[in-house]
């Protein structure tokens, strides 16, 4: 540790710190326009100049490039320092009279105009504007030294010195990472003028694309474990072998770009399948305008829009940033539809009512709910529906035909028009609104096929996983030790998912706590003397309990996997496969006993 004095305060600093670092720890503000944690200190702007006394000698030095020394005395606000900074501010104002950061910093130093004329001979700068660039070089350094791209460089000398691309043409090597634009202290850099494209934005999946994320981010607030992850497809380190800004700034040393994906095998006593669901893709019904009209959004997008931690801080806003004065909510998008999903998704009615309540609570908008049938099935749900009726929410019973922007009346101009039947009035209505929320239904997850094949799970006609018995075993599957929970089994609300999850967890724990496995009393067996090795039983078995033994040339049954379904017995052409305790002679004896 190094002891020094900053403006009369005793400061203890690390050996590799600079005076600027020590001053910040001591709470002393030193102005600077060219310092950034991602770059080695350079002292280009000189605003961080301080007065340093050491070994009886006093001198001026930029604090961002000066290492701390034992016994050093630093003054950041002496008359000499203030005079130098004011002079630098005047020179910077002369070069960049329209730069907001320069104007603000100069005003803090008491400088509002410059006494020095600055000669300009043409404009050679192609990346930004001459009036804004302070020639700090941070964009060039981060592009060349950190990102390892080299799309920018300095050109010229003196007053004609500028930052540009080779031959003043759009760069072909630019990776569109936006590092130069984000690090520029004056906002001079224009990414589009470097590569003739805007910086590539990465949609934040958790925010349904309403916000943007970085290549390193936390997947969602409740992530377990709650640690950031690096997207190898967008990280600059994996593209150029450069950057590593996150690794250099991580004090815990937790980031290692050389790590590789690995697969681990874990022995378990029970499995709970809780793979969830996917939302119905509203673009599959193009007449509702999703993807064509910017203010037609899905239920998940509205959920993030209205959430306090969402991209708008809970404010319900249109794409242009204004508050809608009328909102239409369309129920059963994709559900109860013979062309898409014939089943009811169960949750759509209630979350649509919640959305209507939130719109009324947060805005003064007129709300229209277009529904087929109101299915308020849960505890307190009917009461909530009646509460919405008292909040002046408009309910229109009938199927929505389309959402269009074609106006037939003056009040429909510049609005979205919901064309729907009204079965209570017996007519077709056109309702102009400024925002439309599509209450999309629930469908099986996109990986349901792979999961079903992996665990030998059955699936219903709707694609959801089948339970062993809908009433007596609602969380068990036909395979012992494998349970289902949540919306992977069927569309369900949060209380039902929680209850089913608790039941599946209890079932898994009871199975493990038992310490032994109870086998089926009726299992298949194969007589090796009769087996011809045709392997029909192997392909017929849904539980992978039958295996062909190539050494013996016959099929064999693993009793611990067999469920006694009899499929192999029924399909065996030679009669080698039989069921223990359920053989043909036993059945015939039972029949004879009944008939006698």
Steps between C-alpha positions, in 0.01 A plus 500: 500500500610859429418800721451841340312824561229631265371851578601456862340157535705193588439229241614138497535370145606182322844487337362494143253786547527840334447831674159523331400165654617614845313829470177322412537273803550809714182655354689776315359589159753547218352593160596294196369431152734224387513249785326165472543177696530299180807689374845565644529864618622735231457855630376633165257766626730627782201610707608265780822697557590532870782654702733238650765555767755227562850514650478878522418542133165626368382435146186471288394159374193327358356296785375214280856406392688571826562196725462554874821526707561485871475842665365674188300818564234580237304822457207485260362854545798737532512830311750358252285194432190712458682734261621212284156343486338830400756541221432144381126570510543809280711309250250215495209743451686658212529161332160360602262794556188282457599200712262467796746312729771760432260789561381341825853432627616850405202651683599307815839670474342843449576520125212588269680614185845476345742779422684292242398472136538156352591486130299252293612401155228274366352196667693179455326319784265233373399328823359785704481877483805728525330716763460206741812279476760582768763264351524293818560189290290274720302368204816415306662331799202287595444392139867414441645398837197351677264371231788400266307631198689809381218668307597853618817708487630856534562711191683830452682735738420804709165657431430252220552195719192281493365151563396314188487170316738398219435711189206663679279212389276268705722241664470137399672375816265675744319243716212734592572445870433868581794521744633819340161670521440394860843615623507840325483766776339762275263278301682588179536155349225389266512126447304527177776711346759233576331195348193658338284307749358558845659312793357151524256492791433175684134453598454405865306174490360533851358843413339354187725714279368826650846572646857428397769304679877471479701190404549442873181522703281345768247282318213609727469649850412170674772295326643211703793522542481879482813558295547669161562293190696580185334459161774350283309592183523875568806535727785682326761282669377193314500693170834683514682347800506853641295703747494307835382821667272302731783264593742786570250685719373200698659533843398146595676353197186302420509542120698261282445522125693177444236286670322244284154347523499169683246227565472350846324174596317500832343197668154583635224310675205687348429748223247785495424618146397866515594630156216754484330624186534729200269785407297468184668696221259783420653537152327174408177703488606784267159667497563624853792709375775382734836574342342747255363766735745621767230552764363146474680311775473159666402429858858427608619828348229688687594314819856633478375842390279536809750352745683738733836344406420498128651712222264794566501479879138386504366775274260382230628671187460467126796461268527878461529542877151644556227362725212331316153647541324177402607134525342189351566158660420198284442171685562145376764581236587154369290316760157344441579517130461193278773637272755537780435378858160347568544497878450788744827639635328566833702803611421748221172636639645585839823659384298700247286629787819582691629696199176696481531585869863611457413722204222664699728540801798647313326702227169663422453288190175344386533120515317248281510125574401280206414153632325183386401369843618627838656208688567634849540156658725553805455620856410869501515522120129567445517778759793655313301487177211684666746755636618572143137555396474771765823663372329589170693247292314427177430130436403395146397137458596366161782387274738763362521486120804723445708794615553757227621856449252572219277786613137529392411787734679812631532355851690200356775708339854418621364224724473124502149373432384177662228342288299256713158346528289590800275203570311682775395779262490280189723724289854553374684785673807705407684622810786751444781462756861614530642173637400135461605224741475144368432251779688210348435146617738241639652216300751222577866597516703487183716218638206284614578235235860458620400495868223245436743276311771539767275398790256277307207726587163481333342806340136587446338620181576855609872422534526532879651219711262234628470417868449145628140569605318835477342462846686235701854577381501854353877556536629144443590360161492140381875487569575465869711781641405753232248770591349791308419842643371827366389601154695226323214268602218738397426874497457613860508804723768584757316351806447170319863493384622564854276226642606252234867588550470436873325167431769393253773597747331303777464201269867512406609528865275215611643280227857579607418471871350154450844357418365219284318457171166318482474302178186412310369153590410432139808530278593349168746217450637337188556130458843475333413156356212649299649843416600536138687831544268700275527808728133593455463519877795741522338749264155459657610570859426859604709473817828370353463194721577246225852471364644267236798289611718443189713238675202276576295609197188558710320793663511554875277697739625736772237442769578825683391695192205288391150631579311190393310672221507187285593668171794267444288195586229597255750565221721194544449270194655193665325526836834524682393813688265443792391696807586366844187438708292573191572210265258357246438184706414713803253709303342187352468349847325815621260485206423134567438575867258780414311290244473200729 
